[in-house]
Amino acid sequence: EAKKLLTFTTYPLSDICASLNFSDQSYFTKIFKKFTNETPGKYRKSHVVI
């Protein structure tokens, strides 16, 4: 779901975290990087469709 939101929306990372029930943006970034080997910002820049 996070990948989809980062790719197909321009929502700020804070809104994406909140919609996925992460209260801590740094924790979300850590978990996201663990699964994708990229930070959410880098992922968005390399996968943006908009």
DRENPA-3360 file (N, C-alpha, C; in nm, 2 decimals, always signed):
BEGIN
1 = EAKKLLTF = +0.08/-0.12/+0.00/+0.00/+0.00/+0.00/+0.09/+0.13/+0.00 ~ +0.19/+0.12/+0.08/+0.28/+0.24/+0.08/+0.34/+0.27/-0.05 ~ +0.39/+0.16/-0.12/+0.45/+0.18/-0.26/+0.35/+0.24/-0.35 ~ +0.22/+0.20/-0.34/+0.12/+0.25/-0.43/+0.09/+0.40/-0.40 ~ +0.08/+0.43/-0.28/+0.06/+0.57/-0.24/+0.18/+0.66/-0.28 ~ +0.30/+0.61/-0.27/+0.42/+0.69/-0.31/+0.43/+0.71/-0.46 ~ +0.38/+0.60/-0.53/+0.39/+0.61/-0.68/+0.28/+0.69/-0.74 ~ +0.16/+0.67/-0.70/+0.04/+0.73/-0.77/-0.02/+0.85/-0.70;
9 = TTYPLSDI = +0.04/+0.90/-0.59/-0.02/+1.02/-0.53/+0.09/+1.12/-0.50 ~ +0.06/+1.24/-0.47/+0.15/+1.34/-0.43/+0.13/+1.37/-0.28 ~ +0.07/+1.28/-0.21/+0.05/+1.30/-0.06/+0.18/+1.31/+0.01 ~ +0.19/+1.40/+0.10/+0.31/+1.41/+0.18/+0.34/+1.28/+0.26 ~ +0.46/+1.25/+0.29/+0.50/+1.13/+0.36/+0.42/+1.12/+0.50 ~ +0.41/+1.24/+0.56/+0.34/+1.24/+0.69/+0.19/+1.19/+0.68 ~ +0.12/+1.22/+0.57/-0.01/+1.17/+0.54/-0.01/+1.03/+0.51 ~ +0.08/+0.98/+0.43/+0.09/+0.84/+0.40/+0.12/+0.76/+0.53;
17 = CASLNFSD = +0.21/+0.80/+0.61/+0.23/+0.73/+0.74/+0.10/+0.73/+0.82 ~ +0.03/+0.84/+0.83/-0.09/+0.84/+0.91/-0.19/+0.75/+0.86 ~ -0.21/+0.74/+0.73/-0.31/+0.65/+0.66/-0.28/+0.51/+0.68 ~ -0.15/+0.48/+0.71/-0.11/+0.34/+0.73/-0.09/+0.31/+0.88 ~ -0.14/+0.40/+0.96/-0.13/+0.38/+1.11/+0.01/+0.38/+1.17 ~ +0.10/+0.46/+1.11/+0.23/+0.48/+1.16/+0.23/+0.61/+1.23 ~ +0.25/+0.62/+1.36/+0.26/+0.75/+1.42/+0.39/+0.81/+1.42 ~ +0.50/+0.73/+1.39/+0.63/+0.78/+1.38/+0.69/+0.77/+1.24;
25 = QSYFTKIF = +0.71/+0.88/+1.17/+0.76/+0.88/+1.04/+0.90/+0.82/+1.02 ~ +0.98/+0.84/+1.12/+1.12/+0.77/+1.11/+1.11/+0.62/+1.12 ~ +1.02/+0.57/+1.20/+1.00/+0.43/+1.21/+0.95/+0.37/+1.08 ~ +0.85/+0.44/+1.02/+0.80/+0.40/+0.89/+0.91/+0.40/+0.79 ~ +0.99/+0.50/+0.78/+1.11/+0.50/+0.69/+1.20/+0.39/+0.71 ~ +1.23/+0.36/+0.84/+1.32/+0.24/+0.87/+1.26/+0.11/+0.82 ~ +1.13/+0.09/+0.84/+1.07/-0.04/+0.80/+1.06/-0.04/+0.65 ~ +1.02/+0.07/+0.58/+1.01/+0.08/+0.44/+1.14/+0.04/+0.37;
33 = KKFTNETP = +1.25/+0.10/+0.43/+1.38/+0.08/+0.37/+1.43/-0.07/+0.39 ~ +1.39/-0.13/+0.50/+1.42/-0.27/+0.53/+1.36/-0.36/+0.42 ~ +1.24/-0.32/+0.37/+1.18/-0.41/+0.27/+1.21/-0.37/+0.12 ~ +1.25/-0.25/+0.10/+1.27/-0.20/-0.04/+1.42/-0.16/-0.07 ~ +1.50/-0.15/+0.03/+1.64/-0.10/+0.02/+1.64/+0.04/-0.03 ~ +1.53/+0.12/-0.01/+1.53/+0.26/-0.05/+1.45/+0.33/+0.05 ~ +1.48/+0.46/+0.07/+1.40/+0.54/+0.16/+1.27/+0.57/+0.08 ~ +1.16/+0.61/+0.15/+1.04/+0.65/+0.07/+1.06/+0.76/-0.03;
41 = GKYRKSHV = +1.14/+0.86/+0.01/+1.17/+0.97/-0.09/+1.24/+0.92/-0.21 ~ +1.34/+0.84/-0.20/+1.41/+0.79/-0.32/+1.32/+0.70/-0.40 ~ +1.24/+0.62/-0.33/+1.15/+0.53/-0.40/+1.05/+0.61/-0.48 ~ +1.00/+0.72/-0.42/+0.90/+0.80/-0.50/+0.97/+0.87/-0.62 ~ +1.09/+0.92/-0.60/+1.16/+0.98/-0.72/+1.18/+0.89/-0.83 ~ +1.21/+0.76/-0.80/+1.25/+0.67/-0.91/+1.12/+0.59/-0.96 ~ +1.01/+0.60/-0.90/+0.89/+0.53/-0.94/+0.77/+0.62/-0.97 ~ +0.79/+0.75/-0.97/+0.67/+0.83/-0.98/+0.60/+0.82/-1.12;
49 = VI = +0.47/+0.82/-1.12/+0.40/+0.80/-1.24/+0.32/+0.93/-1.28 ~ +0.30/+1.01/-1.18/+0.22/+1.14/-1.21/+0.30/+1.23/-1.30;
% end
